[in-house]
Amino acid sequence: MAPFFVLESFLQFLLAEKRFSKHTLTAYENDIKQFFDFSQIDSDQSLVEINHQLVRSWVVTLVDQGLVSKTINRKISSLRTFVKWCQANNYIHHNPLKKIVAPKISKKLPQFIKESDLKESTIVDFFKDDFNGLRNQLIIEVLYQTGIRLSELVNLKINNIQEESIKVLGKRNKERIIPISYELRLKIQVFITLRESISTDLDLLFILENGKKIYDRLVYRIINTYLSFETNLEKKSPHVLRHTFATHMMNNGAGLEVLKDLLGHANLSATQVYTHNSFSQLNNIYSQAHPRGQKK
């Protein structure tokens, strides 16, 4: 039997028991298959040949290929989870990753957009006044005003939108409620009215002009096109709007616990990165406001 039988069983476990998303499952599958290819594992029996020297050689190869530490650590984590599952299911009887030390990750602050570069009037002027244009405007506004993930946006249903909030199904099927402004609710309602002219059986908010579901790559292209026009940021992805939401919330007084719940983070450590950006804002305010802090 090929090791892909074991891998398939492992992926089914992650889907059924851990409720991982399709994107996460694909990442796990690709990472483990890459290790199989490197190690020339071609059968279930070959799994017992995995040792720490082999894993270490694979990690060295990844470093030599120029992969960043974050990517390498993700691949090690994928393999570590797979090996532990194999141990629990008696496919192997040792853990060759116990001696593997993951490379240190250099912490980078999340990139975000200045408030002046996200003016409502600028967004409206950038897009055409038709179905696609109004939809694209609303996509930017929803991402910026709620901080939801790309996957959450494309799966947002009309009946998840209430008068003062939206209900979002996040990672591992965890639901959370996010407040929305009266103005955003009006924009959504205007778009829903326009959307009624499109023939579709979908109950999703964002659809294509032909009635089909909107897809990730299109949303990425919409955001990338707009941000390329408005900013000089290196990254111009939908996730930048999530970072922007969080940073602007922190800079205007939101607490970490509140921000954690709004973003749908599993723990506070994932949210704390935004305190660095908030401190930069506080430092600027201090420099301008305190007599001893004013720059000459």
RAWO-V465484 format. One record per pair of residues at least 24 apart in sequence whose C-alpha atoms are under 8 Angstrom apart, sorted by the first residue. I is the first residue (numbers start at 1). J is the second residue. D is the distance in Angstrom with one decimal. If there is no record, write none. Layout:
# RAWO-V465484
I_J_D + I_J_D
This chain:
# RAWO-V465484
1_43_5.5 + 1_44_5.9 + 2_42_5.8 + 2_43_4.3 + 2_44_5.8 + 3_41_7.3 + 3_42_6.3 + 3_43_5.0 + 3_44_4.8 + 3_47_7.6 + 6_44_7.2 + 10_82_7.0 + 10_85_7.2 + 18_172_7.2 + 19_172_5.1 + 19_173_7.2 + 20_171_7.4 + 20_172_5.8 + 21_171_7.0 + 21_172_7.0 + 28_75_7.6 + 28_78_5.4 + 28_79_7.9 + 31_75_5.3 + 31_78_6.5 + 31_79_7.2 + 32_75_7.5 + 32_78_6.8 + 32_79_5.9 + 32_82_7.9 + 35_79_8.0 + 44_91_7.7 + 47_91_7.3 + 47_92_6.7 + 48_91_7.6 + 48_92_5.4 + 48_93_7.7 + 50_96_6.7 + 51_95_8.0 + 51_96_4.7 + 51_97_7.7 + 52_96_4.6 + 52_97_5.8 + 52_98_7.8 + 52_99_6.5 + 52_100_6.8 + 55_96_7.6 + 55_97_7.3 + 55_100_7.6 + 56_100_6.7 + 69_103_5.8 + 69_104_6.5 + 69_105_5.4 + 69_106_7.8 + 70_105_5.9 + 72_102_7.8 + 72_103_7.7 + 73_102_5.8 + 73_103_6.8 + 76_102_7.3 + 109_273_6.9 + 109_274_7.7 + 109_276_7.4 + 109_277_7.4 + 110_240_7.7 + 110_243_6.3 + 110_273_7.7 + 110_274_7.6 + 111_233_7.4 + 111_235_7.3 + 111_240_6.4 + 111_243_6.7 + 111_244_7.5 + 112_240_5.8 + 112_241_7.0 + 112_243_5.7 + 112_244_4.5 + 112_247_7.1 + 113_231_7.4 + 113_233_7.9 + 113_240_7.5 + 113_241_7.4 + 113_244_5.7 + 114_244_7.9 + 115_248_7.8 + 117_230_6.1 + 117_231_6.9 + 126_226_7.6 + 131_194_7.2 + 131_195_7.7 + 131_209_7.2 + 132_208_7.7 + 132_209_7.0 + 134_191_7.1 + 135_191_7.0 + 135_206_7.1 + 136_222_6.8 + 138_187_7.2 + 138_188_7.2 + 138_191_8.0 + 139_219_7.9 + 140_223_7.1 + 140_241_7.9 + 141_184_7.6 + 142_184_7.7 + 143_238_7.4 + 143_241_6.0 + 143_242_6.5 + 143_245_8.0 + 144_241_5.2 + 144_242_6.3 + 144_244_6.9 + 144_245_5.4 + 145_180_7.3 + 145_245_6.4 + 146_178_6.6 + 146_179_7.6 + 146_180_7.1 + 146_242_7.8 + 146_245_6.9 + 146_262_7.7 + 147_241_6.8 + 147_242_4.3 + 147_243_7.4 + 147_244_7.9 + 147_245_5.3 + 147_246_6.9 + 147_262_7.5 + 147_263_6.3 + 148_242_6.4 + 148_263_6.7 + 149_238_7.7 + 149_239_6.8 + 149_242_6.9 + 150_216_7.0 + 150_219_7.9 + 150_238_6.4 + 150_239_7.1 + 151_216_7.4 + 153_206_8.0 + 154_204_7.7 + 154_205_8.0 + 154_206_6.5 + 154_213_7.7 + 154_214_6.3 + 154_215_6.8 + 154_216_7.1 + 155_204_6.4 + 155_205_8.0 + 156_204_5.8 + 156_205_5.9 + 156_206_7.5 + 157_203_5.7 + 157_204_4.2 + 157_205_5.3 + 158_203_6.0 + 158_204_5.7 + 158_205_5.0 + 159_203_7.8 + 170_264_6.9 + 171_264_8.0 + 176_261_7.5 + 176_262_7.4 + 176_264_7.0 + 177_262_7.5 + 178_262_6.1 + 246_274_6.9 + 247_274_5.9 + 247_277_6.5 + 247_278_6.7 + 250_274_7.1 + 250_275_7.1 + 250_278_5.8 + 251_277_7.7 + 251_278_5.0 + 251_281_6.4 + 251_282_7.8
